[in-house]
Amino acid sequence: MQSRTHTCGELRRSNIGETVTIVGWMENVREVGSNLAFVVMRDFYGTTQVVVEDEALMAVIKPLNKESTLSITGTVRERSNINNKIPTGEIEIVPEKIEVLGRCRHAELPFEINHSRKADETFRLKYRYLDLRNPEVKNNIVLRCNVVSALRNAMTEHGFLEITTPILTASSPEGARDYLVPARKHPGKFYALPQAPQQFKQLLMTAGFDRYFQIAPCFRDEDARGDRSPGEFYQMDMEMAFASKEDVFAVLEDVLPPIFAKYGKYNIASSAPFKRIPYLQAMEEYGSDKPDLRIDLRVKDVTEELQSCGFGPFEGNVVKAIPVSNCKLTRKAIDKICADIEVQAGSKAYWFKSDENGAIAGGIAKFVNADPAIVSALTEKLALAPNTLVVLGAGKKEAAQKIAGVAVKMLGAACEGHMDKERYEFCWIIDFPMYEIGDESGELEFCHNPFSMPTGGMESLLAAERGEIDPLSIMADQYDLVCNGVELSSGAVRNHDPEIMVKAFELVRLGEEEVKAKFPAMYNAFTYGAPPHAGIAPGVDRMVMLLAGEDSIREIIAFPMNKNAQDIMMGAPSEVEQKQLDELHIAIVKEEE
């Protein structure tokens, strides 16, 4: 126990009469007169009350600021005012010796340690070492450690080898901006920090390793979100040789539910097999490829029924509706939700309600009521019953779906009886389109991962090349794992055939030489006989965020950056000396004002 006999969370009634030594931080001190003080000592494990009843020891305590570190040796006795809220609440220590190990030289702390979560985030990040003393904050980091350990054990038990892959590698086009590292010995050239170990793990499969995983750091120069940390994140990267998506699904459906049930805020998690939803179906029924299956609301297409109702925003547009039965929201609350939907979706939402008598009222009711045939058609399509709220979105198909998806989440959370919050619901989103028309280019582009195997293989690609099928109809053997509306990971059966890979890229106007130039190691390796392989990489940060019940990913990272990708505690990013720049053959060019 190092310099202590017990921790501050360990002593119990059975220790009464023992002489013990505890160490930790002086969390609080309450002086009662000149010769009596109640001191609360805190360490990693808990808190213990110390009662100072000696004038000499009072002289040690009096000049100390809170958060000073102390070593206290004394006798354990029964506590007269028992505190049942803490494990050590039946005992206290009467000290014989108090030694100051580390003096806190600040009379005023940036925030109260036990209330640090209420402090301004800038202060929390600047003084993160103090923030982490808060047991609530510390517990999230402990949870993360336990989850990572459980993941490692489970993957090892499933026959996976943990293999680390390089951090300094080559830049490759993977969707986000790279972090570049100048190569001192190779002027004008740069390493890149890996956005993911994607190519390395596929090369491991080609090298003959059957099952690989690692808790992998990944680096992407992208903006922060509530569920995405800027700069650096971690994923449980895995790959399997001679495998299909069914093999990948079987592993994660066995590994994840017990971990979520054991460590999660909720102790109920989906059991295998997880529900599988084709991408196009998910967009139609949930308005999102990240559906929250705890919500029972579904999207209905009412374009045909409302096209001729005379309401301008519906004319010539796709119209999606979300019926909400037994809705008790007031008109004011409905208008507030519609305004919030507009902020998130970027387009307006509309509504009407079937009142307690079944009559259409409120919102755009006059347009619906303009034709009894419309009322009849909507009543049948939406199964309208009294007290049913209907929220609608209109626009091009993607815009209408986005409005509907945002509405489903907001209404599920706001309307009683439509969301079973205290559980973890997993699902697989499958059958993603291989290609799409780019918003900026107006030409065919990869929709998600260019290294996924197209459904139908070479035959599908050749048929598209010959004009026999629309390339937009080609699906990829690709899948996402979603839990409670959060995308945990993307994965795919990989395109391991160099001829199929080249043909897939040719459809987006990239020839064989360009493929070889951009992905030389992988292309060359595949020409030596590559096994079919598949994999996935659940995000560790997002996983722990869900388990902890936190809304911000920064709450489960020991030393997170702020939203602007700055570490304000360490002062990163920072300027460097000219000597360092010269060694790297780098010149800073200032922008003209």
QUIRA-V49606 format. One record per pair of residues at least 24 apart in sequence whose C-alpha atoms are under 6 Angstrom apart, sorted by the first residue. I is the first residue (numbers start at 1). J is the second residue. D is the distance in whole Angstrom. If there is no record, write none. Layout:
i: [I I]
j: [J J]
d: [D D]
//
This chain:
i: [8 8 8 8 9 9 9 11 12 16 16 17 18 18 19 19 20 20 21 21 22 22 23 23 24 24 25 25 25 26 26 26 27 27 49 50 50 51 65 65 67 68 68 68 69 69 70 70 70 71 71 72 72 73 126 126 140 141 144 160 160 161 162 162 162 163 167 168 168 177 177 178 178 184 193 194 194 195 195 205 206 210 210 211 211 212 212 213 213 224 226 226 227 230 234 235 235 235 235 236 236 237 238 238 238 239 239 240 240 240 241 242 242 242 243 243 264 265 265 266 266 268 269 269 270 270 274 274 275 276 276 276 277 278 278 278 279 279 279 279 286 287 287 287 287 288 290 290 290 291 292 292 293 294 294 295 295 295 296 309 314 317 317 318 318 318 318 319 319 320 320 321 321 322 322 323 323 324 324 325 326 326 327 327 345 349 349 350 350 351 351 351 352 353 353 353 354 354 354 355 355 356 356 357 358 425 425 426 426 427 428 428 429 429 430 431 431 432 432 433 433 434 434 434 435 444 445 451 451 452 452 452 452 453 453 453 453 458 488 488 489 489 489 490 491 491 492 492 493 494 494]
j: [43 46 47 48 45 46 47 88 88 76 77 76 75 76 74 75 73 74 72 73 71 72 70 71 69 70 67 68 69 66 67 68 66 67 92 92 93 94 104 107 104 102 103 104 101 102 99 100 101 98 99 97 98 97 568 569 556 556 544 211 212 212 212 213 214 214 193 192 193 220 221 220 221 584 219 218 219 219 220 241 530 240 241 239 240 238 239 237 238 563 552 553 553 565 540 537 538 539 540 537 538 537 535 536 537 534 535 533 534 535 533 531 532 533 533 534 547 547 548 422 423 423 423 424 425 426 426 427 427 427 428 429 429 429 430 431 429 430 431 432 405 401 402 404 405 405 482 485 487 485 484 485 425 419 420 412 418 419 418 367 394 395 396 394 395 396 397 393 394 392 393 391 392 390 391 389 390 388 389 388 387 388 387 388 403 392 393 391 392 390 391 392 390 388 389 390 386 387 388 386 387 386 387 386 386 483 484 482 483 482 480 481 479 480 479 475 476 475 476 475 476 474 475 476 472 508 508 494 495 492 493 494 495 477 493 494 495 500 538 539 537 538 539 536 535 536 534 535 534 533 534]
d: [6 5 5 5 5 4 6 6 6 5 5 5 6 6 5 4 6 6 5 4 6 5 6 4 5 6 5 6 4 5 5 6 6 6 5 6 5 5 6 6 6 6 5 5 5 5 6 5 5 6 5 6 5 5 5 4 5 6 6 5 5 5 6 5 5 6 6 6 5 6 5 6 6 5 6 6 6 5 5 6 5 6 5 6 5 5 5 5 4 5 5 6 5 5 6 6 6 4 5 5 5 4 6 6 6 6 4 6 6 6 4 6 5 5 5 6 4 6 6 5 5 5 6 5 5 6 6 5 5 6 5 6 5 6 5 5 6 6 6 5 6 5 6 5 4 5 6 5 6 5 4 4 6 5 5 6 6 4 6 6 6 5 6 6 5 6 6 6 4 6 5 6 4 5 5 6 4 5 5 4 5 6 6 6 5 6 5 6 5 6 4 6 6 6 4 6 5 5 5 5 5 5 5 6 4 5 6 6 4 5 6 5 5 5 5 6 6 6 6 4 6 6 5 5 5 6 6 6 5 6 6 5 5 6 6 5 4 6 5 5 6 4 6 6 6 4 6 6 4 6 6]
//
